[in-house]
């Protein structure tokens, strides 16, 4: 049975509700809350993402110890090495695939006229299409290309009379951070958790602000430039025992602020609010 503790971390006047847990059930509850609170803007959800691991002394590899996620002023610090289990809900949240709808002709047996359709991707999202008052129905198979073995379900949707239509220009979620692609590789290698849509904040800042010098910037520098904020990153905390069962208050603050600042920098850059 995993353990869960709740904290309020203060940063530059913001109170960040922080869940520190080794419980898969607590992770599911956190994800459910985030998805519900942001249900009207899931198509453009920005998620700050960071990971921590115990620094290796020598050639040894230390696995990822913490996963930090932040949306708004809600932060999750998941103690992966001490987790009772890693919920499927987390894998589905991180690997939010693009959705395509391919129209096939002729329709399958039993379809009420029109064209048939197969959706690739889409996760658990239910897509509804309309064609005036007299749309033809078709059987639609839901499956994710990144999890091809996942059992598919069949639903009935109104079928548009088009040959092919792309659903959604972008993935719903964008996972932002400095060096976030490297973090995604770690999560995939250590835990088989795929992260479908990463946005590196240094690259984003350089492009959006017209400052090529920011391509090599760290999170501390980006926070100063984009937010006008000061991030304290003590060396003794950064190089601490992230694999410890009991994290210190300083570690929790460090882990939370890294994810929160990643979220805020990403949100400002992606919305043009900087």
C-alpha positions in Angstrom: 0.0 0.0 0.0 1.6 3.3 -1.1 1.8 6.3 1.1 0.4 9.8 0.2 1.2 13.2 1.7 -0.2 16.6 0.8 1.8 19.8 0.9 1.3 23.4 -0.1 4.5 24.8 -1.7 4.8 28.5 -2.1 6.6 30.1 -5.0 6.6 33.8 -5.9 3.2 34.2 -4.3 1.6 31.1 -5.8 0.4 28.3 -3.6 0.9 25.0 -5.3 -1.1 22.0 -4.0 1.4 19.2 -4.1 0.7 15.5 -3.8 3.7 13.3 -2.9 2.9 9.7 -3.2 4.0 6.1 -3.9 0.4 5.0 -4.4 -0.9 4.1 -7.8 -4.5 4.8 -6.6 -3.5 8.3 -5.5 -2.0 9.0 -8.9 -5.3 7.9 -10.6 -7.2 10.3 -8.3 -4.8 13.1 -9.1 -5.2 12.5 -12.9 -9.0 12.3 -12.6 -9.1 15.6 -10.8 -6.9 17.3 -13.3 -8.9 16.0 -16.2 -12.2 17.0 -14.6 -11.0 20.5 -13.7 -9.6 21.2 -17.1 -12.2 19.2 -19.1 -13.2 22.2 -21.3 -9.6 22.8 -22.4 -8.1 19.3 -22.8 -7.4 20.0 -26.4 -4.7 22.5 -25.4 -3.6 21.2 -22.0 -0.1 22.1 -21.0 1.7 19.8 -18.5 5.0 20.6 -16.8 7.1 17.4 -16.7 10.3 16.6 -14.9 12.0 13.5 -13.4 14.7 13.0 -10.8 17.1 10.2 -10.0 19.9 9.6 -7.6 23.1 10.9 -9.2 25.5 8.1 -10.2 29.0 8.1 -8.9 31.0 6.3 -11.6 29.6 4.4 -14.6 26.6 3.0 -12.9 23.0 3.8 -14.0 20.5 4.8 -11.4 16.8 4.4 -12.5 14.3 7.2 -12.4 13.1 7.8 -8.9 10.5 10.6 -9.2 8.1 11.7 -11.9 6.8 15.3 -11.4 3.7 16.6 -13.3 2.2 20.0 -12.9 -1.0 21.5 -14.4 -1.9 24.9 -13.1 -1.3 25.0 -9.3 -1.6 21.2 -8.9 1.6 19.2 -8.7 2.1 15.5 -8.5 5.4 14.0 -7.2 5.2 10.2 -7.9 7.9 8.1 -6.1 8.3 5.5 -8.8 10.9 3.4 -7.0 8.6 2.9 -4.0 5.3 2.7 -5.9 2.9 -0.2 -5.2 2.0 -0.1 -8.9 2.1 2.2 -11.9 -1.5 2.7 -13.0 -2.6 2.3 -16.6 -4.2 5.7 -16.3 -0.8 7.3 -16.1 0.4 5.6 -19.2 -2.7 6.7 -21.1 -2.3 10.3 -19.8 1.4 10.5 -20.9 0.8 8.8 -24.3 -2.0 10.9 -25.6 -2.0 9.9 -29.4 -3.1 11.9 -32.4 -6.5 10.9 -33.7 -7.1 10.1 -37.3 -10.3 8.9 -39.0 -10.0 6.9 -42.2 -13.0 6.4 -44.3 -13.2 3.0 -46.0 -15.5 1.9 -48.8 -17.6 -0.3 -49.1 -19.2 -0.3 -45.6 -19.0 -3.4 -43.4 -21.8 -5.9 -43.2 -24.6 -4.5 -41.0 -23.7 -0.9 -41.5 -26.7 1.3 -42.4 -25.4 2.6 -45.6 -22.7 5.3 -46.1 -19.0 4.7 -45.6 -17.3 2.9 -42.8 -14.7 4.4 -40.6 -11.7 3.3 -38.5 -10.2 5.6 -35.9 -6.5 5.2 -35.2 -5.7 6.6 -31.8 -8.0 8.7 -29.7 -7.4 7.0 -26.4 -10.6 7.2 -24.3 -12.0 10.2 -26.1 -15.4 9.8 -27.7 -15.6 11.6 -31.0 -19.1 12.5 -32.3 -19.6 13.5 -35.9 -22.8 14.8 -37.5 -24.0 15.1 -41.1 -27.1 17.2 -41.0 -30.3 15.4 -40.0 -29.8 12.2 -42.0 -26.3 11.0 -41.4 -25.5 7.3 -42.2 -24.2 5.2 -39.3 -21.1 3.2 -39.3 -19.2 0.9 -37.0 -16.0 2.5 -35.7 -13.0 0.7 -34.2 -11.1 2.5 -31.5 -7.4 1.6 -31.1 -4.2 3.4 -30.3 -1.2 2.9 -32.8 1.2 3.0 -29.8 -0.7 0.3 -28.0 -1.8 -1.9 -30.8 -2.5 -4.8 -28.5 -5.0 -2.9 -26.4 -8.5 -4.4 -26.8 -10.6 -2.2 -29.1 -14.2 -1.3 -28.6 -16.9 -0.7 -31.1 -19.2 2.3 -31.1 -21.7 3.8 -33.4 -21.1 7.2 -34.8 -22.6 9.4 -37.5 -20.6 9.0 -40.6 -19.5 12.0 -42.7 -19.5 11.5 -46.4 -15.8 12.2 -46.9 -12.9 10.1 -48.0 -10.6 11.0 -45.2 -10.6 13.5 -42.3 -8.0 14.3 -39.8 -9.3 14.7 -36.3 -7.5 17.3 -34.3 -4.4 19.2 -35.5 -2.5 18.4 -32.4 -2.4 16.0 -29.6 -4.5 17.1 -26.6 -1.6 17.4 -24.2 1.8 19.0 -24.5 4.4 18.0 -22.0 6.9 20.8 -21.4 10.3 21.0 -19.7 14.0 21.6 -20.2 15.5 18.5 -21.7 12.1 16.9 -21.6 12.8 14.6 -24.5 15.6 13.0 -22.4 13.2 12.7 -19.5 10.8 10.9 -21.8 13.5 8.5 -23.0 14.3 7.7 -19.3 10.6 7.0 -18.6 10.3 4.8 -21.6 13.5 2.8 -20.8 12.9 2.5 -17.1 9.2 2.0 -16.9 7.9 1.5 -20.5 6.0 4.8 -20.2 5.8 6.6 -23.5 5.4 10.4 -23.6 3.7 11.2 -26.9 4.2 15.0 -27.3 7.1 16.8 -25.7 8.1 20.4 -26.1 11.5 21.5 -25.1 11.3 24.9 -23.4 14.7 26.2 -24.4 13.9 25.5 -28.1 10.4 27.0 -27.7 11.7 30.2 -25.9 14.4 30.7 -28.6 11.8 30.4 -31.4 9.0 32.4 -29.7 11.1 35.2 -28.4 13.5 35.4 -31.3 16.5 34.7 -29.1 18.8 31.9 -30.4 21.0 32.3 -27.2 18.2 30.7 -25.2 18.6 27.3 -26.9 21.2 26.4 -24.3 19.3 28.0 -21.4 18.4 26.0 -18.3 15.2 26.3 -16.4 16.6 28.9 -13.9 17.5 31.2 -16.8 14.2 30.7 -18.6 12.2 31.4 -15.4 14.0 34.7 -15.1 13.5 35.7 -18.8 9.9 34.5 -19.3 8.4 34.8 -15.8 10.7 37.4 -14.1 11.0 34.8 -11.4 14.0 33.6 -9.3 14.4 29.9 -9.0 16.8 28.6 -6.2 18.4 25.3 -7.1 20.7 24.3 -4.2 23.4 21.9 -5.3 23.1 19.8 -2.2 19.4 19.2 -3.0 19.9 18.7 -6.7 22.5 16.0 -6.0 20.6 14.5 -3.1 19.1 11.0 -2.5 16.0 11.2 -4.7 15.5 7.4 -4.2 14.9 7.9 -0.5 11.5 6.7 0.8 11.1 9.9 3.0 11.9 13.0 1.0 13.0 16.1 2.8 10.9 19.3 2.7 13.7 20.8 0.6 13.5 18.0 -1.9 9.7 18.3 -2.2 9.9 22.0 -2.7 12.7 21.6 -5.3 10.7 18.9 -7.2 7.5 20.8 -7.1 8.9 24.1 -8.2 10.8 22.5 -11.1 7.5 21.1 -12.5 5.5 24.2 -11.7 8.0 26.6 -13.4 8.2 24.3 -16.4 4.4 24.5 -16.6 4.3 28.3 -16.3 7.1 28.9 -18.7 5.4 26.6 -21.2 2.0 28.1 -20.7 3.3 31.7 -21.2 5.3 30.8 -24.3 2.6 28.7 -26.0 -0.1 31.3 -25.3 2.0 34.3 -26.2 1.8 35.7 -22.7 5.4 36.8 -22.3 
